Amino acid sequence: MIYTLVLGLSFTTSAMDTVTVHTAEQLIDSIQSNRLILLEPGVYDVSLAPQISKLNLEKELRDAPVTESLLYSSGVGIVFNQVKNVTIKGLGETPDLNQLVTGNPNDYVFAFLGCVNIRLVNLEAQYDVNKSGKRKAGSWLFNQCNGVDIENNKLTRGVVGITARRSKNITVTNSSISECSSGIVDLKDSWSVKFGNCIFQNNWACQSMWTMSRCTDVAVEDCIFTENKRKESRSCNHGKMFTISRCEMVVFKGNTIKGNNCPYLGDSETVKLITANNVMKRNKFIAMVPPKNM
């Protein structure tokens, strides 16, 4: 049986409710546990949703309630708070037809705190390029989450495409990260993270393009790293393509790393890992490993 709500949302009653949304307002109101959310093709500027725009964003906000399932914090943005079993899927044929954007330069498009079993499918997430202000956050932020599936996403024009802290069981497939200003991913204290068949293209970074610290069981396979480059700044002359620190059980295999321009590939152990089972060509590195005095 299909029901229609006052806001125009339609859903069916089952183990996981299915909701179809048409506006950012409907999207925000629809987010709750055990729900499949279908986005009709369009641009969803979550920063313009009435639930967000009514907040006094000029003040420092911390965990301000938005709905029963969402909070808002300054410097983070909209936070999914301990929701479980949620899928957001774009109905347009390609991710660029299902755009999630924010016009607040300090906000991630979405952040997830303590969430379980989150699926993000066929979506584009980015900062609104028509807005002024220096971008200070990325597309997706996961903090203390378990079970994240990112499929066919286009993450672009953020600071970093994917940021994860103390999260596990993250899978990213058939997705792209591009035009980010401070790197591709930033993973810390996370484990069981898999990237497969992804494209990382035309990103910039100063210190590190790909950052992992204290992570376990990470696999990056059959991906393409291309046209990524260091920022044009003297302070960025010592940056690395890959920074992998105090990590265990890391696999880089079957990737193509070509046409990148960074001062160094990484430290000696990282260079062994990256060059062993991947294709390397036409990269511009001053050297594979930075001098020991750096």
C-alpha positions in Angstrom: 0.0 0.0 0.0 1.3 3.5 -0.8 0.7 6.5 1.4 1.1 10.2 0.6 2.2 12.7 3.3 1.4 16.4 3.5 4.8 17.3 2.1 4.3 15.1 -0.9 6.5 12.2 0.2 5.4 8.8 -0.9 6.4 5.6 1.0 5.5 2.0 1.3 5.3 0.2 4.6 7.8 -2.7 4.8 10.8 -3.8 6.9 12.5 -0.8 5.3 10.2 2.1 4.3 10.7 3.5 0.8 10.4 7.3 0.3 10.6 9.3 -2.9 11.7 12.9 -2.5 11.7 15.9 -4.8 13.2 18.7 -2.7 15.9 19.3 -0.2 13.2 20.0 2.5 11.6 16.6 1.8 15.0 14.9 1.9 15.9 16.3 5.3 12.5 15.4 6.7 12.7 11.9 5.3 15.9 10.8 7.0 15.4 8.2 9.7 16.5 4.6 10.4 15.3 1.7 8.3 14.5 3.7 5.2 15.3 3.7 1.5 15.3 7.3 0.2 14.9 7.7 -3.5 16.0 11.1 -5.0 14.2 12.2 -8.1 16.7 13.8 -10.6 17.6 17.3 -9.6 19.8 19.6 -7.5 19.3 19.3 -3.7 21.0 22.2 -1.9 20.7 21.0 1.6 22.0 24.4 3.0 18.8 26.0 1.6 16.4 23.6 3.2 14.1 25.5 5.6 15.2 23.3 8.5 18.8 24.5 8.0 18.3 28.1 6.8 16.2 28.9 9.9 19.2 28.2 12.1 21.3 31.1 13.2 24.4 30.0 11.3 26.2 33.2 12.3 26.4 31.8 15.8 28.7 28.9 16.8 26.3 25.9 16.9 27.1 22.4 18.4 24.7 19.5 18.0 21.7 21.8 17.3 18.6 19.6 16.7 17.3 19.7 13.1 15.0 16.6 13.2 14.9 13.5 15.4 17.7 11.9 13.3 19.7 15.0 12.3 21.9 17.5 14.1 23.8 20.6 12.9 27.2 21.7 14.1 29.3 24.6 12.9 32.3 23.5 10.9 30.7 20.1 10.2 27.2 20.7 8.8 24.3 18.3 8.8 25.0 15.2 10.9 23.2 11.9 10.7 23.0 11.0 14.4 23.2 7.3 15.1 20.8 6.3 12.3 20.8 2.7 11.1 19.9 1.0 7.8 19.6 4.0 5.6 20.0 4.1 1.8 20.0 7.2 -0.3 19.8 6.4 -4.0 19.6 8.8 -7.0 17.1 7.9 -9.6 18.7 9.8 -12.4 20.7 7.7 -14.9 24.1 9.1 -13.8 25.3 10.7 -10.5 25.5 14.2 -12.0 21.7 14.1 -12.4 21.3 13.5 -8.6 23.3 16.4 -7.0 23.6 16.9 -3.3 25.2 20.3 -2.7 25.9 22.7 0.1 26.4 26.4 -0.2 28.0 26.7 3.3 31.8 26.6 2.8 32.4 25.3 6.3 30.1 22.3 5.9 30.5 18.8 4.7 27.6 17.8 2.3 26.7 15.2 4.9 28.4 13.9 8.1 27.6 10.6 9.8 28.1 10.0 13.5 27.7 6.6 15.1 25.7 5.3 12.1 25.3 1.7 11.0 24.7 0.3 7.5 24.6 3.4 5.4 24.4 3.1 1.6 25.0 6.1 -0.8 24.2 5.1 -4.3 24.4 7.0 -7.6 24.9 10.5 -6.1 27.0 13.5 -6.8 28.1 15.5 -3.7 29.8 18.9 -4.0 30.1 22.4 -2.8 28.0 24.9 -4.7 30.6 26.5 -7.1 28.4 29.5 -7.5 28.8 30.5 -3.9 31.7 32.6 -2.6 33.9 31.6 0.3 36.9 29.3 0.7 35.9 25.7 1.0 36.8 24.2 4.3 35.1 20.8 4.3 34.6 17.8 2.1 31.9 15.6 0.7 31.3 12.8 3.2 32.5 12.5 6.8 32.2 9.3 8.8 32.9 9.3 12.5 32.5 6.0 14.5 30.4 4.4 11.8 30.1 0.7 11.0 29.0 -0.5 7.6 29.2 2.2 4.8 28.7 1.3 1.1 29.4 4.1 -1.4 28.5 3.0 -4.9 28.7 5.0 -8.1 29.3 8.4 -6.4 30.9 11.5 -7.9 32.6 13.5 -5.1 33.9 16.8 -6.3 35.0 20.3 -5.4 35.4 19.6 -1.7 38.5 19.8 0.5 38.8 16.0 0.7 36.4 13.5 -0.9 36.0 11.1 1.9 37.1 11.5 5.6 36.8 8.7 8.1 37.5 8.6 11.8 37.3 5.5 13.9 35.0 3.8 11.4 35.0 0.3 9.9 33.6 -1.8 7.1 33.6 0.9 4.5 33.4 0.0 0.8 33.8 2.4 -2.1 33.2 1.1 -5.6 32.8 2.5 -9.1 33.1 6.1 -7.8 35.2 9.1 -8.6 36.8 11.9 -6.5 37.9 15.0 -8.4 38.8 18.7 -8.0 39.3 18.5 -4.3 41.6 21.1 -2.8 43.5 19.2 -0.1 43.6 15.6 -1.2 41.5 12.5 -2.1 40.9 10.7 1.2 41.8 11.1 4.8 41.4 8.0 6.9 42.4 7.7 10.6 41.9 4.9 13.1 39.7 3.0 10.7 39.7 -0.6 9.5 38.2 -2.9 6.9 38.2 -0.2 4.2 37.9 -1.2 0.5 38.2 0.9 -2.7 37.5 -0.8 -6.0 37.3 0.4 -9.6 37.4 4.1 -8.7 38.9 7.1 -10.4 40.8 9.8 -8.5 41.5 12.6 -10.9 42.6 16.3 -11.0 42.8 16.8 -7.2 45.3 19.1 -5.4 47.1 18.7 -2.2 49.9 20.4 -0.2 51.3 17.8 2.2 49.5 14.6 1.1 47.2 13.4 -1.6 46.2 10.2 0.0 46.4 10.1 3.8 46.0 7.0 6.1 47.0 6.8 9.8 46.6 3.9 12.2 44.4 2.0 9.8 44.1 -1.8 9.4 42.9 -4.0 6.6 42.7 -1.5 3.8 42.6 -2.5 0.1 42.8 -0.2 -2.9 42.4 -2.3 -6.1 41.8 -1.6 -9.8 41.7 2.2 -9.4 43.1 5.0 -11.5 45.1 7.9 -10.0 45.7 10.5 -12.7 46.4 14.2 -13.1 46.6 14.9 -9.4 49.0 17.6 -8.5 50.6 19.7 -5.7 49.3 23.1 -4.9 51.4 26.0 -6.3 53.0 27.1 -3.0 56.5 27.1 -1.7 55.2 25.4 1.5 54.0 22.5 -0.6 57.4 21.6 -2.1 57.8 18.6 0.2 54.4 16.9 -0.2 53.8 13.2 -0.9 51.4 11.4 -3.1 50.8 8.8 -0.4 51.2 9.1 3.3 50.6 5.8 5.0 51.6 5.9 8.7 51.3 3.1 11.3 48.9 1.0 9.2 48.7 -2.8 8.9 47.4 -5.2 6.3 47.4 -2.6 3.5 47.0 -3.8 -0.1 47.5 -1.6 -3.2 47.0 -3.8 -6.3 46.1 -3.5 -9.9 46.0 0.3 -9.8 47.1 2.7 -12.5 49.1 5.7 -11.3 49.8 8.0 -14.2 50.3 11.7 -15.0 50.5 12.9 -11.4 52.7 15.8 -10.3 53.8 15.6 -6.7 57.2 16.2 -5.1 57.5 12.6 -3.7 55.6 9.3 -4.0 56.0 8.5 -0.3 58.3 7.1 2.4 60.4 4.1 1.6 57.9 1.5 2.9 55.1 3.2 1.0 57.1 3.3 -2.2 57.7 -0.5 -1.9 54.0 -1.0 -1.4 52.8 1.2 -4.3 55.4 0.2 -6.9 55.1 -3.6 -6.4 51.8 -4.4 -8.1 50.6 -1.3 -9.8 51.2 0.4 -13.1 53.3 3.6 -12.8 53.8 5.9 -15.8 54.4 9.5 -16.8 54.4 10.8 -13.2 56.5 13.8 -12.2 58.2 13.2 -8.9 61.3 15.0 -7.8 62.2 11.6 -6.3 60.3 8.6 -5.1 61.4 9.1 -1.4 62.0 12.5 0.2 65.5 13.1 1.7 66.0 11.8 5.2 66.4 15.2 6.7 62.9 16.3 5.8 
